[in-house]
Amino acid sequence: MRISELTQRSGVPIHTIKYYLREGLLHSGALSSPNQASYDGSHTQRLLLIRALLEVGGLPIATIRDVLAATDDSVHAVLNQVSRPSTALMTQETSENERGGLVRDAILEVDALVVRAGWAVDPTAPARVAAADVLAWMRATGRDQFADQLGEYADVAELLANLDLQALSTLDDTSNIAETALIGIVLGDMLVSALRRLAIESLTANGSFNNDR
Amino acid sequence: MRISELTQRSGVPIHTIKYYLREGLLHSGALSSPNQASYDGSHTQRLLLIRALLEVGGLPIATIRDVLAATDDSVHAVLNQVSRPSTALMTQETSENERGGLVRDAILEVDALVVRAGWAVDPTAPARVAAADVLAWMRATGRDQFADQLGEYADVAELLANLDLQALSTLDDTSNIAETALIGIVLGDMLVSALRRLAIESLTANGSFNNDR
């Protein structure tokens, strides 16, 4: 297909497609004449993947480029990539004011959890600091009742991780696993978040947990 | 305390505190002299809450203002508020191209799930469309193996919702429940996301699920 049809199918404007081609986020089309390239389903797929990571996952374009370049690596490497931006955001000022101590305590709390759960986690894993940072925010804002359920949330997170790996195990196209893990986990976070809100809506729909109780 | 100490304790710059005061996100301090206000722990708490919603939750400041104004309402009302922005983002172009049909199919799929799960969900619930939208992205990017586990992810989401409500049930300060629900759920999403990645790291650390298998 021509670039105009690729635009229509993917919902990505032509000038953005050209930018992705220049930046190496999208592979070149086959030259059908010296001035014209022909694109196929693999190009539509890749553009939808970039849109999903950008629009739903909220990842910056530079991260998406690094991550797509890394999909020849293991699932482990890709996960580390995709966990990085939010962590950088959340830990940019741990040394500052009252929160600094809370973050240090929270890291100890997460480490104790990892030991209890029997998880094998590298100390440099971005998700370790990310979890501690959220925990510290919960305590800083006086929401200890959520932070105190850390172990229970971790049990549920392990159920989710097993579901994710179960989905991955059905793949037979091995070259595709890291990329699928990436998109599955980024979108998976959004899916569970939406379903969790639906369930809360249902559980609170009968008027319990409002301020009139 | 003076505004300079409030800045130090909360990590929020003075000009931002003044902006929040003008916009009604932060309640005024007690006047200690005609030109000087005095602040207390409730001001520090509120500023940390705003930072958490802004920096960790990624909510826009206008949403935070609306949501904080709504915390006199029920948990239900607050949840609807906080689910709105991401939904608006994700559904802005459902009529466009190939994805339109997928979104319509996904809404039917989510509705069938809600019936099976026995959830009481309002058809206008933003989380209903948000869930369908993520599902449609999974299918659009060819990640059906994740979308096909919708029911299993919903079961886990219900476990999370029950944990959330369990944390809320320990509160005795009723005026505080909606605000706590809000922060607990926004931060709770980030916590579960980080823990899920930790668990996946652990499960893939032995080298399974890489491209060499």
Interface residues (C-beta under 8 A of the other chain):
Chain A: Q8 R9 S10 G11 Q45 L48 L49 A52 E55 V56 G58 D72 D73 S74 V75 H76 L79 N80 S83 S86 L89 M90 E93 E96 N97 E98 R99 V114 A117 W119 A120 V121 D122 A125 P126 A127 R128 A130 A131 D133 V134 L135 W137 M138 A140 T141 G142 R143 Q145 F146 D148 Q149 L150 E152 Y153 A154 V156 A157 E158 L159 L160 A161 N162 L163 D164 L165 Q166 A167 L168 S169 T170 L171 T174 S175 I177 A178 T180 A181 I183 G184 I185 L187 G188 D189 M190 L191 V192 S193 A194 L195 R196 R197 L198 A199 I200 E201 S202 L203 T204 A205 N206 G207 F209 N210 N211 D212 R213
Chain B: Q8 R9 S10 G11 Q45 L48 L49 A52 E55 V56 G58 D72 D73 S74 V75 H76 L79 N80 S83 S86 L89 M90 E93 E96 N97 E98 R99 V114 A117 W119 A120 V121 D122 A125 P126 A127 R128 A130 A131 D133 V134 L135 W137 M138 A140 T141 G142 R143 Q145 F146 D148 Q149 L150 E152 Y153 A154 V156 A157 E158 L159 L160 A161 N162 L163 D164 L165 Q166 A167 L168 S169 T170 L171 T174 S175 I177 A178 T180 A181 I183 G184 I185 L187 G188 D189 M190 L191 V192 S193 A194 L195 R196 R197 L198 A199 I200 E201 S202 L203 T204 A205 N206 G207 F209 N210 N211 D212 R213
